[in-house]
């Protein structure tokens, strides 16, 4: 993790008492989390813990059964991905949703192409804008005319993130951004996340890799069986502490226990 942040003012995001059930299974059960500008907050847990469902409710991919979402202190209505984008929330999925046969600028403006006054696609302007945004986020990127299928994993992440930031995202949901990346590519993503933080962008990071959460995140929310075990400042706990949260549901000293913690008064029997 890079420099510590000061959480002042209004949160970018507050998710309050979020609930979602599929049949008789409560995938998310009374979870509340928040995110401040320039902060990276991890959401982690085993498969089936509910972390992805929680984030899909924020992204509009899944409609919540109950709960409230506040963006910049105002109650938000998010029922689909278009609603989420209207609140400057973008999701960077693990598979990145890139068109492999197209280059960086064609992917950045895919479906939102810039045109000339006569209505033709303005390739030169799109490339210039791509160079500008990627120069801001990843100054060493040079392969602007290479189909993204030929880019490294870290470079592909850069294209996907640059697309979100270009279209004014203030809140990014990132799904395991360093999965299957090598050491150098992972370093590239870490540097990119640090640059996003400096620009005041808030990031919610879905992951199960505790080491990467310790590297990338300021705080971490651990979920188990659909409930929030607790929230911790990552610099104040060990990897073993977080592992204990994931496996045993035990919130360590200094953490803020949630209703899913075994040492919480609200914990289920």
N, C-alpha and C positions, 0 to 999 in steps of 0.2 A: 504494500500500500504506500502511496506517496504521502505528501504533507497532510497533517491533521487538519480538519476543517472545523469551522465554528458554525453550529446550527443556530442561526438567528432568523427572526422574521417568520413568515408563513411557510409551511411545507409546500413543495411543489405538488405532492400527492399525499392524500390521506385516504386509506381504505379502512372503513369502520364496520366491524361485525359482519364481514363478508361470509355468505353462506351459499353452498351449492350442493345439491343431492342428485344422484343418478339412481333412480329406483329407490331402494332402501339404503343405499350407501351414501353417507355424508362425505363427499370428496373434500369440501371446505366447510369448516364448522366454527363460525364465530371468530374469524381471524381479522385482526386489525394491525396494519403496518403503515409507516409513513416514509417519506423521502424528501430531502432538502436539496436546494440548488448546489451543484458542484459536489455531490455526494454519490458514492457507489454503495448500494445496499444489496447484500446477497440474500437470496431466498433459496434455502437448501433443505435437503432431506432425501430419504430413499425414494426409489420409484414408487409411485402411489401415495406419497406423503401429502400431495395436494398442491405442491408449489406451481406446477404448470397450469393447473385449473385456475388457481388464484390469479396468475398473470394473464391468462386468457380472458378472465372477466374484466380486467383493466384494459386489455387491448380490444375488447368488443367481440372477440371470436366466440365467446360463450356468454350468454346472459345469466346474470346472477339471480338467485332465488330471493335473496334479501341482502341488506347491507347498503351502505352509502359510500360514494366516492366523491372526494373533494379535490378540485384542481385549483391551486393558488387560493385556497380558502373558500372557494365557491362550489356549491353543490353541482355536480356534473351528471348529465344524462348520457351514459355510454351503453348503447344497445347493439352496436355493430362497429366494425373497424373504421368506417367513415366517421362515425361520431368521435372515436378515439383520436383520429388524425386532426379533427377540428379543434381538439384540446392540445395539439402539438405532442401527441403520444405516438411513437413509432416503435415497431417491433423488428428486431434483427434476429430472424430465426436461424437455427443451427444450420439448416440447409441453404440459407441466405437468399433464396428466391431470385437468383440471377440467371440470365439467359446466356448459356455457355458460349454460343456462337457469336455474341456481340461484344464489342469492346467496352471500355470503362464508361465513356460518355454516352453511348447508346443505352447502357444499363442504367446509368444515373437518371436519364430522362425517359426511360421506357414507360410509355403510356401517358407521358406528360411532355412530349417533344416541343422544343422551341421552333417557331416557324418564322419565315420572312413575311413582309407585308403582303406578298402574293399568295401566301398559304403553303409554301414549300418548306420542308424540314430544313432548318438552318444548322447544318452539321458543324460549320465553323464556330458559330456562337456556342453551341453545346460543348464543343471541345474546349473552348476558351473558359467557359464557366466551370467545367470539370477540372481543368488545370488550376483554376483559382481556388476552388473549395478543397481539392486534394492537396494543393500546396500549403494550405492553412493547417490541414490535419496530418498529412503524411508527406512532408517535403521531399523525401527521397524517392517517391514513386515516379517512375519514368515510362512505364509500359502502357502508354495511352492508346496505342493502336493494336494491342494484342487482344485477341478474344479472351474473355475471362477464364475460359477452360484452360488456358495456358499460364494462368497466374498461380502464385503460391497461395496457400490457405490464408496467410496473413494479408496478402495483397487483396484477395477477394473480400475479406472482412473490411478492408479499407474502402473498397468500392461501395459495399452495402451501407456502411456507416456514413460515408460521405453523401450518399443519396438521401438518407434520412435527415442529416444536418442541413443540407442544401434547402430542403423543403421545410425548414424552420422547426424541426423537432426540438423540444426542450426536455422531454422525458423519453429515454430509451429503455426498452425492455430487451435484454440480450440473453439469448439462450445458449449457454455453454460456449462462449466465444473462442475458447482455446482448445476445444475438443479436437483431438487428432492432429494438433499442430506440433511441429518440432520446437526446439529451444529458441532458435532465432525468430521463427514466426510468432511464437508466444510473446517474446520480448517486443515485437512490433505491435502486437495488440495491446500489451501493457502500456507502452508509450502512447498509443492512440487514446486509450482510456484516460490516461493522465492529462492529455491535451483537452479532451472533452470536459473533464472536471474543471480545468482552468477557465473554460468558457461558460461555466455555470450550468452546464447540462447535468441533469440528474439521471442516474443509471440504476435500474433494477436488474440484477444479475441472477439468472436461474442457473444453479450449478449443483453438482454433487461432489466436486473435487475440493476438499477442504484446503489443500495447499494453495490452489488458485484463488479461493475466497480470501485466504489470509494475504495473498499478494495484491489482489485487486480491490478489496472492499474496505470500507470504513466501518460499517456495521453489518451484522448478519442476523437474519430471522430464520430460525430452524423450525420446520414443520414435521409432524409425525401423526399419521392416521387422521389427516384432515385438520388437525388443531395446531395452533402455534405453541411450541414448547417454550420459546423465549427469544429475546433480542439481546445481542451482545455487541460491544465494541471490540472489533477483532484484535486490536493491539493489546487488549486487557485480558485476553483468554488464550489458552494454548490450543493446538490442533486436537489434543486429547479431550479438552473440554468440549469442543464442538462435536467431536465424535461421540462423546457421552450424551450430548443432546440428541443427536440423530438416532443412536441405537437405543439408549435407555430412557430418553425423554427427560433427562435431568438438567435443569438450568444451573450453571455454575454460579458461585458467589460473584456479585457485581453485575450479573445479567439481570434483565427484567423478565421474570417468568410470565408465560402466557397460560391460558386455561388448559393447555395440553401438557404442562410440566407435571412430573410426578410429585414435585415438592410444592405444587401450587394448591392453594385452598380450593381452587375450582377444578382441580384435576378429577377426571373420571375415575371411578373405582375400577 
